[in-house]
């Protein structure tokens, strides 16, 4: 791969991870790794264009139906695709169907761009993840296989020790903090062949004393009340956190017009 290659456009496809939750800005919107990556790329290339089609809560079927064809038509230099993880977290998940839809997405996107970027999504340490880990790893094996077949880059966030640290995850335990998103942007930046700005992005954070038992239990109660129970409620009623929301940045426009 070229060192410090020049790309003139970026389209991001996916769900809440690519939308940028929980990297919250003062105006109530989300930033996230894709915006950070676009800012870096725009700083190197005048007229750089960026679109972000991601919408929180989307399953891989919805990503294929609502985002993939739109992204392919934009003919961007770089397309990032991260999807399927929401499916693996559902009680009933047909992994064969997920693999087939992911393959469909890659087959449409890879010929439409100069470089397709896939990811092995980060996974927080904890008992909840252990329940879904086999499905996640089956998904990532599919990602690796598709990347090898279609010449895509795979950014391995799942294997990064730093991103397993609970301190880089928001209180909802599903989305990265601002620092987590910064590290993801660095990982993709390096994956595209650019000189590292933070060579230690995957290095674990310095150890600190863990919170005491009382604080952990209080945090568990807040998590269950504010995040887990509403999530279960949406699953039971067939709703999604992204219902009715438009894509984050639906048009491929100069970055400065969207910043």
C-alpha positions in Angstrom: 0.0 0.0 0.0 1.2 3.5 -0.8 2.4 5.6 2.1 0.3 8.7 2.7 -2.0 8.1 -0.3 -4.3 10.8 -1.5 -8.1 10.2 -1.5 -10.6 12.8 -2.6 -13.8 11.4 -1.0 -15.2 9.2 1.7 -18.6 7.6 2.2 -19.3 5.9 5.6 -22.0 3.1 5.7 -23.4 1.5 8.9 -25.2 1.9 12.2 -24.7 3.8 15.5 -21.0 2.9 15.6 -20.4 4.8 12.3 -22.9 7.5 13.2 -20.7 8.4 16.1 -22.6 7.5 19.3 -21.6 8.4 22.1 -19.1 11.1 21.0 -21.5 13.8 22.0 -20.9 17.4 20.9 -22.1 20.5 22.8 -25.0 21.1 20.3 -26.4 17.6 21.0 -25.2 16.0 17.8 -22.7 13.1 17.5 -19.2 13.3 16.0 -17.5 9.9 16.0 -14.6 8.3 14.2 -15.9 8.8 10.7 -16.1 12.5 11.1 -12.7 12.6 12.7 -11.2 10.6 9.8 -12.9 12.8 7.3 -11.4 15.9 9.0 -7.9 14.4 8.7 -8.4 13.5 5.1 -9.9 16.9 4.2 -6.9 18.6 5.8 -4.6 16.9 3.2 -6.8 17.2 0.1 -8.5 20.5 -1.0 -12.1 19.9 -2.1 -12.4 16.6 -0.1 -15.9 15.3 -0.1 -17.6 13.3 2.7 -21.0 11.6 3.2 -22.1 9.5 6.2 -25.2 7.4 5.6 -25.2 5.7 9.0 -28.2 5.5 11.2 -28.3 4.1 14.7 -30.0 0.8 15.3 -29.9 -0.4 11.7 -29.7 -4.2 11.0 -27.7 -5.5 8.1 -30.8 -6.0 6.0 -31.7 -2.3 6.5 -28.1 -1.2 5.7 -28.2 -3.1 2.4 -31.7 -1.8 1.5 -31.2 1.8 2.5 -27.6 2.7 2.3 -25.5 0.4 0.0 -26.9 1.3 -3.4 -26.8 5.0 -2.5 -23.2 4.7 -1.4 -22.2 2.7 -4.5 -23.8 5.4 -6.7 -21.6 8.1 -5.1 -18.4 6.5 -6.6 -16.3 7.6 -3.7 -12.6 6.9 -3.4 -13.0 5.3 0.0 -16.1 3.5 1.4 -16.3 2.2 5.0 -18.8 -0.5 5.8 -19.5 -1.7 9.3 -22.7 -3.7 9.9 -24.2 -6.9 11.2 -23.2 -6.5 14.9 -26.7 -5.3 15.8 -28.0 -8.6 14.3 -25.7 -10.7 16.5 -27.1 -9.1 19.6 -30.6 -10.1 18.8 -31.9 -13.2 20.6 -32.9 -14.8 17.3 -30.2 -14.3 14.8 -29.8 -16.2 11.5 -26.1 -15.9 10.9 -26.4 -17.5 7.5 -28.7 -14.6 6.5 -26.3 -12.1 8.0 -23.4 -13.5 6.1 -25.3 -13.5 2.8 -26.4 -9.8 3.3 -22.9 -8.7 4.2 -21.6 -10.5 1.1 -24.2 -8.7 -1.0 -23.1 -5.4 0.4 -19.4 -6.0 -0.3 -20.1 -7.2 -3.8 -21.9 -4.0 -4.6 -19.5 -1.6 -2.8 -16.1 -3.0 -3.7 -16.3 -2.3 -7.5 -17.7 1.2 -6.8 -14.7 2.7 -5.0 -11.0 2.7 -5.0 -10.7 1.3 -1.5 -13.3 -0.5 0.6 -12.7 -0.6 4.3 -14.2 -3.3 6.6 -13.8 -3.7 10.3 -13.8 -6.2 13.1 -15.8 -4.2 15.5 -14.5 -3.5 19.0 -15.7 -5.6 21.9 -15.9 -4.4 25.5 -14.8 -6.8 28.2 -17.6 -8.1 30.4 -20.2 -11.0 30.9 -22.7 -9.6 28.4 -20.2 -9.8 25.5 -19.3 -13.4 26.4 -22.8 -14.5 25.5 -22.6 -13.1 22.0 -18.9 -13.6 21.3 -19.3 -16.8 19.1 -21.7 -14.9 16.8 -19.4 -11.9 16.7 -16.4 -14.0 15.8 -18.4 -15.8 13.1 -19.3 -12.4 11.7 -15.6 -11.3 11.8 -14.5 -14.5 10.0 -16.9 -13.6 7.3 -15.5 -10.0 7.1 -11.9 -11.5 6.8 -13.0 -13.8 4.0 -14.9 -11.1 2.0 -12.0 -8.7 2.4 -9.5 -11.2 1.0 -11.8 -12.0 -1.9 -12.5 -8.4 -2.8 -9.3 -6.5 -2.0 -10.8 -4.7 1.0 -8.8 -3.5 4.0 -9.8 -5.0 7.4 -9.2 -2.8 10.5 -9.0 -5.1 13.5 -10.6 -3.2 16.4 -11.7 -6.4 18.0 -8.1 -7.4 18.6 -7.0 -4.1 20.0 -6.5 -4.3 23.8 -7.2 -0.7 24.4 -10.7 -0.9 22.9 -11.7 -3.7 25.2 -11.2 -1.4 28.2 -14.6 -0.5 29.8 -13.2 3.0 30.4 -13.4 3.7 26.7 -17.1 2.8 26.6 -20.0 5.0 27.4 -22.4 4.4 30.3 -24.8 2.5 27.9 -22.0 -0.1 27.5 -22.7 -0.3 23.7 -20.9 2.8 22.3 -17.4 4.2 22.6 -16.5 7.4 24.3 -14.9 10.3 22.5 -11.5 8.8 23.2 -12.6 5.5 21.9 -13.7 7.1 18.6 -10.4 9.0 18.4 -8.6 5.7 18.5 -10.8 4.1 15.9 -10.2 7.1 13.6 -6.4 6.6 14.1 -6.7 2.9 13.3 -8.6 3.5 10.0 -6.2 6.3 9.1 -3.2 3.9 9.5 -5.1 1.2 7.7 -5.5 3.4 4.7 -1.7 3.8 4.6 -1.1 7.1 6.3 1.8 7.8 8.6 0.6 7.2 12.3 -0.3 10.2 14.4 -0.7 8.0 17.4 1.3 4.8 17.0 0.1 3.6 20.4 -3.7 3.8 19.7 -4.1 0.1 20.5 -2.0 0.1 23.6 -3.9 -0.5 26.8 -4.6 2.6 29.0 -2.6 2.8 32.3 -4.1 0.8 35.0 -6.2 2.5 37.7 -7.9 1.2 40.8 -11.3 -0.3 39.9 -14.4 1.3 41.5 -15.6 -0.2 44.7 -18.4 -2.7 45.0 -21.0 -0.1 46.0 -20.1 2.1 43.0 -20.2 -0.8 40.6 -23.6 -1.9 41.8 -25.0 1.6 41.6 -23.6 1.9 38.0 -25.3 -1.5 37.2 -28.7 -0.2 38.4 -28.4 3.0 36.4 -27.4 1.1 33.3 -30.4 -1.3 33.7 -32.8 1.6 34.2 -31.6 4.0 31.6 -30.3 1.7 28.9 -31.0 -2.0 29.3 -34.7 -1.9 30.0 -35.5 0.6 27.1 -33.4 -1.6 24.8 -35.4 -4.7 25.8 -38.6 -2.7 25.3 -37.6 -1.8 21.8 -36.8 -5.4 21.0 -40.1 -6.7 22.3 -42.1 -4.1 20.3 -40.1 -4.3 17.1 -38.9 -0.7 17.3 -35.4 0.7 16.7 -33.6 3.7 18.1 -33.1 4.9 14.6 -36.7 4.7 13.5 -37.6 7.9 11.6 -34.1 9.3 11.6 -32.4 10.4 8.4 -28.8 9.5 7.5 -26.3 11.6 9.3 -24.8 13.3 6.2 -26.8 12.0 3.2 -25.0 13.9 0.3 -21.4 13.6 -0.9 -20.4 17.3 -0.4 -17.2 19.2 0.3 -16.2 18.5 3.9 -16.2 22.2 4.8 -19.8 22.5 3.8 -20.7 19.9 6.4 -18.3 20.7 9.3 
